[in-house]
Amino acid sequence: MPQIEQRLSELKKEREALQANLERAEPVVNLDVAKIQSYANAFQVALDSGDAEYTNSIIHLLIDKIVVLNADIEIHWTFC
């Protein structure tokens, strides 16, 4: 029992240290709403134009990368 209590105490300390690191490491995301709105407007114009090449070029500008892992798909945007 004392060994379990000691291990539990060590794990609690480790959890607290990890939580403190996480709080310090949280990224600050500064999203420029005007910039995102301009991207959305450009995308809408591309869709309305009916020009597939123009639409694809706008999509390529908006997407930084796409990560596919098994059945999960993540889209990383250039503005985030």
Contact map, one row per residue, 1 for C-alpha under 8 A:
11111000000000000000000000000000000000000000000000000000000000000000000000000000
11111100000000000000000000000000000000000000000000000000000000000000000000000000
11111110000000000000000000000000000000000000000000000000000000000000000000000000
11111111000000000000000000000000000000000000000000000000000000000000000000000000
11111111100000000000000000000000000000000000000000000000000000000000000000000000
01111111110000000000000000000000000000000000000000000000000000000000000000000000
00111111111000000000000000000000000000000000000000000000000000000000000000000000
00011111111100000000000000000000000000000000000000000000000000000000000000000000
00001111111110000000000000000000000000000000000000000000000000000000000000000000
00000111111111000000000000000000000000000000000000000000000000000000000000000000
00000011111111100000000000000000000000000000000000000000000000000000000000000000
00000001111111110000000000000000000000000000000000000000000000000000000000000000
00000000111111111000000000000000000000000000000000000000000000000000000000000000
00000000011111111100000000000000000000000000000000000000000000000000000000000000
00000000001111111110000000000000000000000000000000000000000000000000000000000000
00000000000111111111000000000000000000000000000000000000000000000000000000000000
00000000000011111111100000000000000000000000000000000000000000000000000000000000
00000000000001111111110000000000000000000000000000000000000000000000000000000000
00000000000000111111111000000000000000000000000000000000000000000000000000000000
00000000000000011111111100000000000000000000000000000000000000000000000000000000
00000000000000001111111110000000000000000000000000000000000000000000000000000000
00000000000000000111111111000000000000000000000000000000000000000000000000000000
00000000000000000011111111000000000000000000000000000000000000000000000000000000
00000000000000000001111111000000000000000000000000000000000000000000000000000000
00000000000000000000111111100000000000000000000000000000000000000000000000000000
00000000000000000000011111110000000000000000000000000000000000000000000000000000
00000000000000000000000011111000000000000000000000000000000000000000000000000000
00000000000000000000000001111100000000000000000000000000000000000000000000000000
00000000000000000000000000111110000000000000000000000000000000000000000000000001
00000000000000000000000000011111000000000000000000000000000000000000000000000000
00000000000000000000000000001111100100000000000000000000000000000000000000000011
00000000000000000000000000000111111100000000000000000000000000000000000000000010
00000000000000000000000000000011111110000000000000000000000000000000000000000000
00000000000000000000000000000001111111000000000000000000000000000000000000000000
00000000000000000000000000000001111111100000000000000000000000000000000000000010
00000000000000000000000000000011111111110000000000000000000000000000000000000010
00000000000000000000000000000000111111111000000000000000000000000000000000000000
00000000000000000000000000000000011111111100000000000000000000000000000000000000
00000000000000000000000000000000001111111110000000000000000001000000000000000000
00000000000000000000000000000000000111111111000000000000000000000000000000000000
00000000000000000000000000000000000011111111100000000000000000000000000000000000
00000000000000000000000000000000000001111111110000000000010000000000000000000000
00000000000000000000000000000000000000111111111000000010011000000000000000000000
00000000000000000000000000000000000000011111111100000000000000000000000000000000
00000000000000000000000000000000000000001111111110000000000000000000000000000000
00000000000000000000000000000000000000000111111111100110010000000000000000000000
00000000000000000000000000000000000000000011111111100010000000000000000000000000
00000000000000000000000000000000000000000001111111000000000000000000000000000000
00000000000000000000000000000000000000000000111111100000000000000000000000000000
00000000000000000000000000000000000000000000011111110010000000000000000000000000
00000000000000000000000000000000000000000000011011111110000000000000000000000000
00000000000000000000000000000000000000000000000001111111000000000000000000000000
00000000000000000000000000000000000000000000000000111111100000000000000000000000
00000000000000000000000000000000000000000000010000111111110000000000000000000000
00000000000000000000000000000000000000000010011001111111111000000000000000000000
00000000000000000000000000000000000000000000000000011111111100000000000000000000
00000000000000000000000000000000000000000000000000001111111110000000000000000000
00000000000000000000000000000000000000000110010000000111111111000000000000000000
00000000000000000000000000000000000000000010000000000011111111100000000000000000
00000000000000000000000000000000000000000000000000000001111111110000000000000000
00000000000000000000000000000000000000000000000000000000111111110000000000000100
00000000000000000000000000000000000000100000000000000000011111110000000000001110
00000000000000000000000000000000000000000000000000000000001111111100000000111100
00000000000000000000000000000000000000000000000000000000000111111100000000111100
00000000000000000000000000000000000000000000000000000000000000111110000000111000
00000000000000000000000000000000000000000000000000000000000000111111000011110000
00000000000000000000000000000000000000000000000000000000000000001111100011110000
00000000000000000000000000000000000000000000000000000000000000000111111111000000
00000000000000000000000000000000000000000000000000000000000000000011111110000000
00000000000000000000000000000000000000000000000000000000000000000001111100000000
00000000000000000000000000000000000000000000000000000000000000000001111110000000
00000000000000000000000000000000000000000000000000000000000000000001111111000000
00000000000000000000000000000000000000000000000000000000000000000111101111100000
00000000000000000000000000000000000000000000000000000000000000000111000111110000
00000000000000000000000000000000000000000000000000000000000000111110000011111000
00000000000000000000000000000000000000000000000000000000000000111110000001111101
00000000000000000000000000000000000000000000000000000000000001111000000000111111
00000000000000000000000000000000000000000000000000000000000011110000000000011111
00000000000000000000000000000011001100000000000000000000000001000000000000001111
00000000000000000000000000001010000000000000000000000000000000000000000000011111
